[in-house]
Amino acid sequence: MADIRACTENDLERLQALSVATFRATFEADNNPDDLRAYIDRALNLKKLASELQKAGSTFYFLEEDKALIGYLKLNLSPDQSDINDPESLEIERIYVDQIYHGKGFGKILFDFAVAKAHENGLKYIWLGVWEKNFKAIDFYYKQGFVKFDEHRFKLGTDNQVDYLLRLDL
């Protein structure tokens, strides 16, 4: 049975390793290698992740099964959200499952956990940003009931990309 637990500073190196591995697996084939490397160096370094771990409104969670690290989730409450900053919402900033575990329902486990956290906090909706070319993720979110409500720019290295902003009313 899979377990979800909040990450601590003691998990920092494992968090970084999983963050880099899952980000590469998800985006490497469709992006310039220099842009991908620049983003990883800027956004997924130990110092940056440590500062994100210390934010009161942000929490990272590990999904583990039999001591194997399967995936992770980053949830943000206002005012520590990356964009909207609505106190009635929960942001799923990151939700990644190691590629060897894809198709086994682990993404849904993380998603259901996020929904439960939103309900626990009495929030009205969940929102997230997803790259317009991440068709697999977009399809997953639409199947969960999300709808597109806006777009914003996301900079990957030197490449200005478009993220769809999706919302799920609770």
VEXMARNU-311559 format. One record per residue (C-alpha): x, y, z. Coordinates in Angstrom, 1 decimal, padded with zeros to 4 digits. Example, Ala and Ser with C-alpha at 12.3 -4.5 7.8 and 13.67 -1.06 7.14 Angstrom:
2
+--------+--------+--------+
:     xx :     yy :     zz :
+--------+--------+--------+
:  012.3 : -004.5 :  007.8 :
:  013.7 : -001.1 :  007.1 :
+--------+--------+--------+
! end
This chain:
170
+--------+--------+--------+
:     xx :     yy :     zz :
+--------+--------+--------+
:  000.0 :  000.0 :  000.0 :
:  001.3 :  003.5 : -000.9 :
:  001.9 :  006.1 :  001.8 :
:  002.0 :  009.8 :  001.5 :
:  004.0 :  011.9 :  003.9 :
:  005.2 :  015.5 :  004.1 :
:  008.8 :  016.1 :  003.1 :
:  011.2 :  017.6 :  005.6 :
:  014.6 :  019.1 :  005.1 :
:  016.1 :  015.6 :  005.7 :
:  014.4 :  014.7 :  002.4 :
:  016.0 :  017.5 :  000.4 :
:  018.5 :  015.4 : -001.6 :
:  015.9 :  012.7 : -002.5 :
:  013.4 :  015.5 : -003.4 :
:  015.9 :  017.1 : -005.7 :
:  016.9 :  013.8 : -007.4 :
:  013.2 :  012.9 : -008.0 :
:  012.3 :  016.4 : -009.1 :
:  015.1 :  016.4 : -011.7 :
:  014.5 :  012.9 : -012.9 :
:  010.7 :  013.3 : -013.3 :
:  011.1 :  016.8 : -014.9 :
:  013.6 :  015.4 : -017.4 :
:  011.5 :  012.4 : -018.2 :
:  008.4 :  014.6 : -018.8 :
:  009.9 :  017.4 : -020.8 :
:  013.3 :  016.4 : -022.2 :
:  012.0 :  015.1 : -025.6 :
:  010.1 :  018.2 : -026.4 :
:  012.5 :  021.0 : -025.3 :
:  015.9 :  022.4 : -026.1 :
:  018.5 :  020.6 : -023.9 :
:  020.1 :  024.0 : -023.0 :
:  016.7 :  025.5 : -021.9 :
:  015.9 :  022.3 : -019.9 :
:  019.3 :  022.4 : -018.2 :
:  019.0 :  026.1 : -017.4 :
:  015.6 :  025.6 : -015.9 :
:  016.7 :  022.7 : -013.8 :
:  019.8 :  024.5 : -012.6 :
:  017.6 :  027.6 : -011.6 :
:  014.5 :  026.0 : -010.2 :
:  015.4 :  022.6 : -008.9 :
:  018.7 :  023.2 : -007.1 :
:  019.1 :  022.3 : -003.5 :
:  019.1 :  025.9 : -002.3 :
:  015.8 :  026.8 : -004.2 :
:  014.1 :  023.6 : -003.0 :
:  015.2 :  024.3 :  000.6 :
:  013.7 :  027.8 :  000.4 :
:  010.4 :  026.4 : -001.0 :
:  010.3 :  023.8 :  001.9 :
:  010.5 :  026.6 :  004.4 :
:  007.5 :  028.5 :  003.1 :
:  004.6 :  028.3 :  005.5 :
:  002.0 :  027.9 :  002.7 :
:  003.9 :  025.3 :  000.7 :
:  004.2 :  021.6 :  001.4 :
:  005.9 :  018.9 : -000.5 :
:  004.7 :  015.3 : -000.1 :
:  006.3 :  012.0 : -001.1 :
:  004.4 :  009.0 : -002.3 :
:  006.2 :  005.9 : -001.2 :
:  005.4 :  002.2 : -001.3 :
:  007.6 : -000.4 :  000.4 :
:  010.3 :  002.2 :  000.9 :
:  010.4 :  003.0 : -002.9 :
:  009.9 :  006.6 : -003.8 :
:  007.2 :  006.7 : -006.4 :
:  006.3 :  010.4 : -006.8 :
:  005.8 :  013.7 : -005.2 :
:  003.4 :  016.6 : -004.9 :
:  003.8 :  020.2 : -004.1 :
:  000.7 :  022.1 : -002.7 :
:  000.5 :  025.8 : -002.2 :
: -001.9 :  027.9 : -000.1 :
: -002.2 :  031.6 : -000.6 :
: -000.1 :  033.8 : -000.3 :
:  002.6 :  031.2 : -001.4 :
:  001.0 :  030.3 : -004.7 :
:  002.8 :  030.8 : -007.9 :
:  000.1 :  032.9 : -009.5 :
: -003.6 :  033.2 : -008.5 :
: -003.1 :  033.7 : -004.7 :
: -006.7 :  033.3 : -003.9 :
: -007.2 :  032.4 : -000.2 :
: -010.1 :  030.2 : -001.2 :
: -008.0 :  028.0 : -003.4 :
: -005.3 :  025.3 : -003.3 :
: -002.6 :  025.2 : -006.0 :
: -001.1 :  022.0 : -007.2 :
:  002.2 :  023.4 : -008.3 :
:  003.9 :  020.0 : -009.0 :
:  002.6 :  016.5 : -009.3 :
:  005.0 :  014.0 : -010.7 :
:  005.3 :  010.2 : -010.7 :
:  008.5 :  008.4 : -011.6 :
:  008.1 :  007.1 : -015.1 :
:  008.5 :  003.4 : -014.1 :
:  005.3 :  003.8 : -012.1 :
:  003.2 :  005.5 : -014.8 :
: -000.2 :  003.9 : -015.6 :
: -000.6 :  002.3 : -012.2 :
: -002.9 :  004.8 : -010.5 :
: -000.3 :  006.6 : -008.5 :
: -001.0 :  010.0 : -010.1 :
: -004.7 :  009.6 : -009.1 :
: -003.6 :  008.8 : -005.5 :
: -001.6 :  012.1 : -005.3 :
: -004.5 :  014.0 : -006.9 :
: -007.1 :  012.5 : -004.5 :
: -004.7 :  013.5 : -001.6 :
: -004.7 :  017.1 : -002.9 :
: -008.5 :  017.1 : -003.1 :
: -008.7 :  015.9 :  000.5 :
: -006.3 :  018.6 :  001.6 :
: -008.4 :  021.2 : -000.1 :
: -011.5 :  019.9 :  001.7 :
: -009.7 :  019.8 :  005.0 :
: -008.8 :  023.5 :  004.6 :
: -012.4 :  024.4 :  003.6 :
: -011.3 :  025.7 :  000.2 :
: -013.6 :  026.3 : -002.8 :
: -011.4 :  025.1 : -005.7 :
: -008.1 :  023.7 : -006.8 :
: -006.1 :  025.1 : -009.6 :
: -002.8 :  024.4 : -011.5 :
: -000.8 :  025.3 : -014.5 :
:  000.1 :  022.8 : -017.2 :
:  002.2 :  023.2 : -020.3 :
:  000.0 :  023.4 : -023.4 :
:  002.0 :  020.6 : -025.0 :
:  001.8 :  018.2 : -022.1 :
: -001.1 :  016.4 : -023.6 :
: -001.0 :  013.4 : -021.3 :
: -001.3 :  015.6 : -018.2 :
: -004.0 :  017.8 : -019.7 :
: -006.0 :  014.7 : -020.5 :
: -005.6 :  013.4 : -017.0 :
: -006.7 :  016.7 : -015.5 :
: -009.8 :  017.0 : -017.8 :
: -010.8 :  013.5 : -016.7 :
: -010.6 :  014.6 : -013.1 :
: -013.1 :  017.5 : -013.9 :
: -010.7 :  020.4 : -014.4 :
: -011.6 :  023.1 : -016.9 :
: -009.3 :  025.7 : -018.5 :
: -009.9 :  029.3 : -017.3 :
: -006.8 :  031.2 : -018.4 :
: -003.2 :  031.0 : -019.6 :
:  000.1 :  032.4 : -018.4 :
:  003.6 :  032.5 : -019.6 :
:  006.2 :  030.1 : -018.2 :
:  009.9 :  030.5 : -019.0 :
:  011.9 :  027.4 : -019.6 :
:  015.5 :  028.6 : -020.0 :
:  015.1 :  031.1 : -022.8 :
:  011.9 :  029.6 : -024.2 :
:  008.7 :  031.5 : -023.4 :
:  006.0 :  028.8 : -023.2 :
:  002.3 :  028.9 : -022.5 :
:  000.8 :  027.1 : -019.5 :
: -002.9 :  026.5 : -019.3 :
: -004.5 :  027.4 : -016.0 :
: -007.0 :  024.7 : -015.0 :
: -009.5 :  024.8 : -012.2 :
: -011.6 :  022.3 : -010.3 :
: -014.5 :  023.6 : -008.3 :
: -015.1 :  021.5 : -005.1 :
+--------+--------+--------+
! end
